[in-house]
Amino acid sequence: MTGQVPSDPLARDFVARNRLRHRLDAAVAAYPPAGATPTMVVDLDAFDTNAGDLAKRASGTPVRVATKSLRVPALVRRALEADGFSGAMAYSLREALWLHEQGICDDIVLGYPTVDAGALERLVSSPSAAAAITLMVDAAEHLDVVDSVRSSKAVSIRVAIDVDAGLRVGGQHIGPKRSPLHDVPDIVGLARTVADRRGFTLVGVMTYEGQVAGVPDDVPGQKARSLLVRRLKSASVEQLKVRRREIADALGPVAPLEFWNAGGSGSIETSSSDPVVTEVTAGSGLLVPGLFDHYQSFEPRPAAFYGLPVLRKPTPAMVTVAGGGYVASGPHGADRQPQPWAPPALHLTGLEGAGEVQTPLTGPAAASLGIGDLVWFRHAKSGELFEHTNDVHLLAGDRFVETVPSYRGAGLAFG
């Protein structure tokens, strides 16, 4: 029966990936992108569905857009315009200044401390930027850097404190190695330093639980490990609820806070359910890269792809595509490699993997591919993909509706 959806998950995946290939190939045929490969595409249908899903999972808690996971101004704007989204979290002060100057966002929180003296000079000399941008700190030295670049403290700088949200169990720390602030007295001590220091205003706190938000917990073939990850996540969530309340109570007499930020795409539900948390952050959940495929908390809908043409066939059962070696940051492993996605049933080779100038592929689908055909890949992480291109083609249905610049395409490089 035509149009019938298969009941088997593997069969459904096979059908969905073939349909995606036809949509992407049809769009390229109707509007061949100019310039060199790869052809970078964002599926707006999936992007918008993912945005709606993130907002629904947040249950009314505002979602702050993590720009690090997008790095395409048009997509940042689109996410900010979606229901349930409010404000941006930037990964660089220069990026935050640019977003403000372009009128893209006037509520920007830095996700990381900065010691960029040049960017800080621009911030302290601009009352409008200082009102729109919140710096992240976890040490008094971060305040010293700000003071070192200004001659006047007439413009108050907004500050949030990054509190370590890792799980402590059995004398071990599980989670991202970020802030040194874990114990309440240390957190309150820095908060008092900020509150008492002229030229600064304490406005927020961030507790990013990366060990919950950024770790897959339903990986095929890894049942025991996935069970352990879920147990650690549950323990972390419970520990954090207690810690956040203790910290919030201790900070109450120090300064009134405007926001308490937490979470990521993989922890929206648990983060937003904490009564202390006033906002959550998400970015990767909009594009759903490969590392976000195997979570119990949400259904993955990949939205970002790049197409590479077949250049040659070393054997009838193998093809070689141009370039494609976009390996994600983080610990070395197979999960950081790009995935050949459409057509399905293609695999990287063990000896070469994804290469800078060529990528050989094997698998049942290789025999049906000819010179010039496109193979569509997914990156393991989200925004990193767009550091490799100037142009991103936006897909709606089976046609490109717009071509927009990435940060790189706009001549921007944020570190």
C-alpha positions, -999 to 999 in steps of 0.1 A, spaced: 0 0 0 16 33 -11 24 58 16 20 33 44 45 39 73 64 7 82 59 -5 118 95 -17 122 118 11 135 146 2 112 123 1 82 109 35 92 143 50 94 153 35 60 122 50 44 126 84 61 163 87 50 154 78 14 126 104 14 150 130 28 175 121 0 148 127 -26 139 161 -11 175 172 -9 184 160 -44 152 176 -58 161 209 -42 197 208 -56 184 199 -91 160 228 -91 185 253 -76 220 241 -80 241 258 -53 270 279 -67 305 274 -54 325 245 -40 312 216 -20 300 208 5 264 218 1 253 227 36 215 225 43 192 231 72 157 215 69 134 243 82 105 218 86 126 198 111 141 229 127 107 244 134 93 211 147 123 207 170 118 243 183 82 235 191 93 202 209 119 220 230 93 246 241 68 219 249 94 200 269 102 232 288 66 234 300 64 272 300 100 279 312 116 303 287 143 287 265 174 307 258 191 300 224 226 286 226 242 304 196 273 281 198 251 253 185 238 274 155 265 299 143 242 311 115 226 345 121 194 337 103 189 305 124 196 325 156 169 350 146 145 322 136 149 304 170 144 337 189 112 343 170 98 308 180 72 305 207 87 298 241 122 311 232 137 343 248 172 356 248 205 342 236 235 325 253 267 334 234 300 316 236 322 347 230 319 383 240 328 395 205 299 374 193 276 389 219 286 424 209 280 416 172 245 401 180 236 433 199 250 456 173 231 439 145 199 441 165 195 404 166 192 402 204 192 426 233 193 399 261 225 380 258 243 359 285 278 347 280 281 310 286 318 313 296 341 338 313 361 361 291 395 377 294 393 394 259 406 429 268 396 443 234 361 431 236 358 442 272 369 477 262 340 478 237 316 466 263 325 491 291 324 520 267 289 512 254 260 517 278 236 499 254 258 469 251 264 468 289 226 468 294 221 439 270 250 416 278 257 396 310 292 384 317 298 350 332 323 348 361 335 322 386 364 341 402 372 376 414 400 377 388 374 379 361 362 412 376 398 424 378 402 420 340 371 441 334 384 468 357 418 468 340 403 481 308 382 509 320 390 543 335 354 549 348 329 527 365 300 548 355 287 520 333 277 491 354 285 456 341 260 428 344 274 397 359 262 361 365 280 334 385 287 301 370 282 274 397 296 239 392 266 216 386 285 183 386 275 153 405 296 144 435 294 108 445 319 85 463 345 113 463 343 116 425 332 146 404 310 136 374 303 164 349 320 191 329 351 206 344 340 242 344 335 264 375 355 259 407 325 270 427 307 241 443 303 247 480 278 273 493 303 295 512 325 299 481 295 308 460 282 333 485 317 348 489 320 356 452 285 369 451 293 393 479 324 404 461 304 412 430 276 429 449 300 451 470 322 460 440 314 493 423 307 490 386 292 455 387 257 442 392 250 406 401 219 396 381 220 358 376 233 323 383 240 295 359 241 258 368 248 238 336 244 200 343 263 187 313 264 152 327 226 152 323 221 174 292 249 162 270 253 125 275 232 99 254 213 75 276 196 51 252 224 39 229 217 7 208 240 -21 218 250 -4 251 222 -15 274 243 -17 306 261 15 300 229 34 291 213 21 323 242 33 343 241 68 326 204 71 334 210 62 371 238 88 373 215 114 356 187 107 381 211 110 410 225 142 396 190 158 391 180 150 427 213 163 441 210 195 421 175 202 433 187 202 468 219 222 460 201 248 440 176 255 468 205 258 493 224 282 471 193 302 462 184 306 499 220 317 507 221 342 479 188 358 487 202 383 512 231 392 489 213 404 458 180 400 439 186 378 409 169 383 376 175 348 363 187 313 372 198 295 340 202 257 337 201 228 314 206 220 278 188 201 250 191 168 268 178 179 302 150 204 294 123 185 314 143 180 346 159 214 345 127 233 340 109 212 367 132 227 393 114 256 410 146 275 414 153 275 376 138 304 357 151 296 322 168 268 303 192 268 274 190 248 242 207 248 208 217 214 197 182 202 200 172 225 172 195 208 146 199 174 164 234 163 153 246 127 156 256 128 193 219 137 201 204 106 185 201 84 215 182 101 243 151 87 261 138 123 266 131 132 230 127 119 195 156 130 172 146 149 141 179 157 122 178 191 106 214 198 94 231 180 65 259 184 41 261 169 6 293 157 -10 295 145 -46 308 111 -56 341 116 -75 351 80 -83 344 43 -77 375 24 -66 354 -8 -69 318 -15 -80 309 -17 -43 327 14 -31 325 51 -38 347 80 -29 332 115 -22 350 148 -22 363 159 13 340 154 42 365 150 71 346 171 96 354 153 129 338 168 160 356 181 190 358 162 222 373 128 231 385 108 201 361 81 191 338 68 164 309 89 177 328 120 167 330 110 130 304 123 106 276 99 95 268 91 59 231 95 62 213 95 29 210 73 10 210 48 40 232 18 41 266 36 36 295 33 60 329 49 65 359 26 61 379 16 91 413 25 76 405 59 61 374 72 79 363 107 69 391 125 51 401 161 44 401 157 6 383 124 1 361 100 20 356 64 8 323 47 15 311 12 15 278 -6 20 249 -19 0 239 16 -13 274 22 -28 268 0 -58 238 22 -69 257 55 -68 273 70 -98 298 98 -104 283 131 -95 256 117 -72 254 134 -38 258 116 -5 243 135 25 261 135 58 253 145 94 279 161 117 284 147 152 280 181 168 258 211 160 273 245 153 307 232 145 295 221 110 290 257 99 326 267 106 333 248 73 311 269 50 302 304 40 267 296 28 238 276 43 208 266 21 174 266 39 151 238 28 113 239 30 96 209 16 117 199 -14 131 233 -24 156 258 -12 138 289 0 168 310 9 206 309 11 221 326 41 256 332 55 271 314 84 293 334 108 322 325 86 303 337 55 297 370 72 334 374 77 332 365 114 355 343 135 346 341 172 370 323 196 
